[in-house]
Structure formats: C-alpha cells, structure tokens
C-alpha cells in the first residue's frame, strides 16, 4: 500500500482538471479482478492526496453493466484510499428534486441483475451489513461541502439503480415512484456494497439531470439533457470536492473501517490458499 489518500472520487474525467490539483501521477494498476476502468490519477489538493477514477473509462466507452466495479474499488483500496465520493448523474422521481439540483441520498435500491455484487465466494463466505449503505459521517461532511458552494441540494432519498444502458419506460418510472424511490441511476450499485466490503466510507453526490420519463409536462430524458446538466454542474462538483478535502478529518470515527468484523462465516482453516491470496488486501486482519 502506498501513501494514505484522504479521498477518492469516482466520476467523470472532467474532474481531473480542477484548479489547485498539483503533483499528479497516473497509476495504471492491475488487480485480482482485472484492470480498473482507467488509470487512477492521484494528486495533491488542499494539502492532501486525492485520487480520481473515471468510472466509464477515458472517453466514456464502458456501459454501466460492464464497469469493472470490483477492480475499481480494489485498486482504490490498494492505493491507500479510505473514503470514496461517487459523483453520479441521476433522474428525479420527485417533483421537488428538480434538474440542476444535487442529492446526497441515504438509501439505495439495487434493481440491477447482471453484475458481480461481492468480492467474496470461491471458498470464503461473508455477509456484510448494509442497512445504512452510505457512510453517515462522510455524507454529513459532503452535505456541508455542497452547501458551501451555494448550490440547491437535498439530503436524503432512496436511489434506485437500474441495469441500463437504456432509460426507463413510463410504467417502470411510475412504478419506482410508487415504491417511494427519489432518484434513479445506473452505477452506484454495486459500488456502495463493494466499498463496504472493502471497509471504505462511501457517499454519493448525485446530480439531477432530468425528470426521467414520468413527468408529463417535461420532455423525456435524453443523453443531451444529461450531458448539458453535468457540464453545468462540473464547477459545483469541483468546488464541493475542494471544500470536502479541506474539512475532512484525518481519522475516521465511523464503523466503516471495521465493517467485516463479524461478517465472515468461513473457518479460516478451510479457506483456499488462492482465495486468501486474492482477498488478502481485504481480509488479512480477520484470517490471521
């Protein structure tokens, strides 16, 4: 493991160009779960080391289903990151969460079906607790950082994650509204769950780009809408990251860093050697 990284950002590559980011280095890693989406950029910001990973790859060439989520989280853990802020585009399923607003959700509903959702298996069983899937401490700090930018934001709400890459039908969108979902996206799951398995804090800064397709007085969501709002909000996201890095504490006081405590059921004696080696970064302190 290299130097301690105060914060890792998973989002678009536009964040790499933020003012004040210096002493950057590109890390082209390979993990037991393959290569991450893109090389990870680590630089200094506000006196702390910060990592940036482009979720969909440089040039946005990876669909949501094919994002190497396990490799991404593993690589950030290997670099020494303890906290992750995910920057997401999302559709709104509520009238009061309008396009251009920012949402810091507190719950997630995984409605995907074609993704690897865990690091475990192959002879090692763990059942991680995710009743509260986003780190409350990091989310509170993120809320304060976003508030400082002056942007309109909302704290709380259920974030439903669909498989994609297509957008929803009207009946799907209205069903999600009936379920009580607040926003909709395609990538925060299984990221949030993998981060918890890796004992990393994870929180989401979701940028509302549209009203999905349920709103009869608004045009249905298009790629053009998404890109337009994200471009407008890039400066807000950059400033929020600046604010968060300045304020973030060096030591974590949440439960995330011990999330695997009590979660591993397998007797260490029977864990295959190859699996031990593969997951050593995550489980070494529990299997020794």
C-alpha angles and dihedrals in degrees: 000000000000131000119328113270114210096204139004122206122204112193142084124341090244089083092066091074097060118138115259097029106130142164093035125183131184118230116199102190136179120205135188085262096052132262123327120249091267141344110295115240115214120189144151120268126171089348095306135097114252130184127211126197125183103222097202095039129255106312091019099266102147120086117223094257093053098047106124092235096169093049091048095053093040092051093050090049090049090053091056101259116153101176132046129194113194116206110206140177111227142177120234122240093183131069093226095053097075131185110278093032123115123228128199100195124206099197137042133202113200107213095162122113112183104059139096104248103184144040090219133090131076092095101326121093126194131165109202122202114238104161086130101031098185122064106254093207095051092043091053091050091047091050090054091048093051092044089056090060091062092236121143107256142168127212114211137021140125116276113206115201118207128192098245150149085155122064122244128278116239093254091051092049093049091047091055089050090051089052090058098253117157105194136011132215144146111234117041090088127097088011093076093050095045090050089054091050088051089051092241126140112245132189136163133230101194120192114208108225102169147347092262107232103300097084108092093196094053131067115257116263118277134180088248090059092050095049093045094054094042091052090050092049098045092093090049091051092048093050091047090053090051090051093047095049091050092052104035116114120237094227124054118229098181127096095250096096090062098038094126093054105117093002099097113087101175120100105244089227092068099043108116115246092236091054092048090053093046094051099031092114090059106034109025094108091053100045100046 
